[in-house]
């Protein structure tokens, strides 16, 4: 009696169409092989793999115009900063000559006299500093000057100055004199005017210490 045909499905090999192979065993022990082509449509070609989304999202380019800029530096004022607390006119202290003191928004002051003292900070880490000066004219007036500087070219230096006239004909002197006389019953001096102009910040105190007068407030 012949055995029932046994179909053995072999692993599919690479090819365009899949092939099913049937093996039959006859009564005499011989094997017969029947290869049948599968007419089914070939599998679709594998799609190209879509690149995985990158976690590195492209960043927008930043225009150099929109990026913050520190600004161009003035070579002259950078050199001045490097020499602090020394000032360019330190050699003029005690020297009688003609001076011009700049004032913003007002006429500059021209006079013959002497530079009594000047002061500047030892350091200017942020590129900004002030310079204080006191002059005495040949006519006995006192000139007080403040200059604020910056190493940036776009920042203009500022200049402030005032004149102390001990004569009662000067209205600012009259006002200061009245306040001082009412408070302490003594005449207003140029030292009082200097304190009114500069105040008592550390740089002002350094300026006062360079003068041959006492600016401390005496108490008993």
C-alpha positions as CSV (number, residue, x, y, z in Angstrom):
1,X,0.0,0.0,0.0
2,X,1.4,3.4,-1.0
3,X,2.0,5.9,1.7
4,X,0.2,9.2,1.7
5,X,2.3,11.9,0.1
6,X,4.0,14.0,2.7
7,X,4.4,17.7,1.9
8,X,7.5,19.2,3.5
9,X,7.7,23.0,3.3
10,X,11.3,24.0,3.1
11,X,12.6,27.4,4.1
12,X,12.1,30.0,1.4
13,X,15.3,30.9,-0.4
14,X,16.1,34.2,-1.9
15,X,14.4,34.7,-5.3
16,X,11.8,36.7,-7.1
17,X,9.0,34.2,-6.6
18,X,8.6,31.9,-3.6
19,X,8.7,28.1,-4.4
20,X,6.9,25.3,-2.6
21,X,8.6,21.9,-2.8
22,X,6.6,18.7,-2.3
23,X,8.3,15.4,-1.6
24,X,6.3,12.1,-2.2
25,X,7.5,8.7,-1.0
26,X,6.4,5.8,-3.2
27,X,6.0,2.3,-2.3
28,X,9.3,1.3,-3.7
29,X,11.1,3.8,-1.5
30,X,11.8,6.4,-4.2
31,X,11.2,10.0,-3.6
32,X,9.6,12.3,-6.1
33,X,9.9,16.0,-5.9
34,X,7.3,18.5,-7.3
35,X,8.3,22.1,-7.3
36,X,5.4,24.5,-7.6
37,X,5.8,28.2,-8.3
38,X,3.6,30.5,-6.2
39,X,1.9,32.9,-8.6
40,X,1.1,35.3,-5.8
41,X,2.3,38.8,-6.4
42,X,5.8,39.4,-5.2
43,X,6.3,41.1,-1.9
44,X,6.7,44.8,-2.2
45,X,10.2,46.0,-2.2
46,X,11.3,47.1,1.2
47,X,10.7,50.8,1.6
48,X,13.6,53.1,2.3
49,X,14.0,53.6,5.9
50,X,12.9,57.0,7.1
51,X,15.7,58.7,8.9
52,X,14.9,58.9,12.6
53,X,14.2,62.4,13.8
54,X,17.3,63.9,15.2
55,X,17.1,65.3,18.7
56,X,19.4,68.0,17.6
57,X,16.9,70.5,16.2
58,X,18.7,72.9,13.8
59,X,19.2,76.2,15.5
60,X,18.3,79.4,13.9
61,X,21.3,81.4,12.8
62,X,21.7,84.6,14.9
63,X,22.5,87.6,12.9
64,X,25.6,89.4,14.1
65,X,23.7,92.6,14.1
66,X,21.2,91.2,16.7
67,X,23.9,89.7,18.9
68,X,24.8,91.9,21.9
69,X,28.0,93.8,21.5
70,X,30.2,95.3,24.1
71,X,31.1,98.1,21.8
72,X,34.4,99.4,20.4
73,X,36.9,100.6,22.9
74,X,38.7,103.9,22.9
75,X,42.5,103.2,22.8
76,X,43.2,106.6,24.5
77,X,40.8,106.0,27.4
78,X,41.9,102.4,27.8
79,X,45.4,103.7,28.2
80,X,44.1,106.2,30.8
81,X,42.4,103.4,32.7
82,X,45.5,101.4,32.8
83,X,47.4,104.2,34.6
84,X,44.7,104.8,37.3
85,X,44.9,106.3,39.9
86,X,47.4,108.5,38.1
87,X,46.0,111.2,35.9
88,X,47.5,112.9,32.9
89,X,47.6,116.3,34.6
90,X,49.1,115.2,37.9
91,X,52.3,117.0,37.0
92,X,50.3,120.3,37.0
93,X,49.4,120.1,40.7
94,X,50.8,123.2,42.3
95,X,51.8,124.7,38.9
96,X,50.4,128.2,38.0
97,X,49.3,128.3,34.4
98,X,46.2,128.9,32.2
99,X,43.5,126.2,32.5
100,X,40.4,125.4,30.6
101,X,37.7,123.4,32.5
102,X,35.1,121.9,30.4
103,X,31.4,122.1,31.3
104,X,28.5,120.3,29.6
105,X,25.7,122.6,28.6
106,X,27.5,125.7,29.8
107,X,30.4,127.8,28.7
108,X,33.8,126.3,29.5
109,X,35.8,128.0,32.2
110,X,39.1,129.7,31.2
111,X,41.3,131.1,34.0
112,X,44.9,131.5,35.2
113,X,45.6,129.8,38.5
114,X,46.8,126.6,40.1
115,X,45.5,123.0,40.3
116,X,45.3,122.3,44.0
117,X,44.5,118.6,44.0
118,X,43.1,115.8,41.8
119,X,41.8,112.3,42.6
120,X,40.8,109.2,40.7
121,X,40.0,105.6,41.7
122,X,42.7,103.0,41.8
123,X,40.6,100.6,39.7
124,X,37.8,100.8,37.2
125,X,36.9,97.1,36.5
126,X,33.7,98.0,34.6
127,X,35.4,100.6,32.4
128,X,33.8,103.6,34.2
129,X,35.4,106.0,36.6
130,X,35.3,109.6,37.9
131,X,37.9,112.2,38.2
132,X,37.7,115.1,40.8
133,X,39.8,118.3,40.7
134,X,40.0,121.5,42.6
135,X,41.6,124.7,41.2
136,X,42.3,128.1,42.6
137,X,42.3,131.1,40.3
138,X,44.7,134.0,40.6
139,X,41.7,136.1,41.6
140,X,41.0,133.9,44.7
141,X,38.1,131.9,43.2
142,X,37.8,128.1,43.5
143,X,36.8,125.9,40.7
144,X,35.4,122.4,41.3
145,X,35.4,119.8,38.5
146,X,33.9,116.3,38.0
147,X,34.7,114.2,34.9
148,X,33.0,110.9,34.3
149,X,34.8,108.7,31.8
150,X,34.1,105.4,30.0
151,X,36.4,103.3,27.9
152,X,33.6,102.7,25.3
153,X,33.9,105.0,22.2
154,X,30.1,105.3,22.0
155,X,29.9,106.7,25.6
156,X,30.9,110.3,25.8
157,X,32.7,111.7,28.8
158,X,30.6,114.0,31.0
159,X,31.9,117.2,32.5
160,X,30.5,119.2,35.4
161,X,32.1,122.2,37.1
162,X,31.2,125.0,39.5
163,X,32.8,128.1,40.8
164,X,32.9,129.3,44.3
165,X,33.0,133.1,44.7
166,X,33.4,134.2,48.3
167,X,31.9,137.6,47.4
168,X,28.4,138.2,48.7
169,X,27.5,139.4,45.2
170,X,27.4,135.8,44.0
171,X,23.8,134.5,44.4
172,X,24.9,130.8,44.9
173,X,27.4,131.9,47.5
174,X,24.7,134.0,49.2
175,X,22.3,131.0,49.4
176,X,25.0,128.7,50.7
177,X,26.2,131.3,53.1
178,X,22.8,131.9,54.5
179,X,22.2,128.2,55.1
180,X,25.6,127.8,56.7
181,X,25.3,130.9,58.9
182,X,21.9,129.9,60.1
183,X,23.1,126.4,61.0
184,X,26.6,127.1,62.4
185,X,26.8,130.8,62.7
186,X,30.1,131.1,60.7
187,X,31.0,132.3,57.3
188,X,30.9,130.0,54.3
189,X,34.3,128.9,53.0
190,X,35.5,127.3,49.8
191,X,35.9,124.1,51.8
192,X,32.1,124.1,52.5
193,X,31.4,124.7,48.8
194,X,33.7,121.8,47.9
195,X,31.8,119.5,50.2
196,X,28.5,120.7,48.7
197,X,29.8,119.9,45.2
198,X,31.7,116.7,45.8
199,X,30.0,115.2,48.8
200,X,31.6,112.6,51.0
201,X,32.0,109.6,48.7
202,X,35.3,107.7,49.0
203,X,36.8,109.5,46.0
204,X,35.9,112.9,47.5
205,X,37.5,111.9,50.8
206,X,40.7,110.9,48.9
207,X,40.7,114.3,47.3
208,X,40.3,116.1,50.6
209,X,43.2,114.2,52.1
210,X,45.4,115.6,49.4
211,X,44.7,119.2,50.4
212,X,46.5,121.0,53.2
213,X,43.2,121.8,55.0
214,X,41.0,119.7,57.3
215,X,37.7,118.5,56.0
216,X,36.7,116.3,59.0
217,X,33.8,117.4,61.1
218,X,35.1,118.2,64.6
219,X,33.0,117.2,67.6
220,X,33.6,117.5,71.3
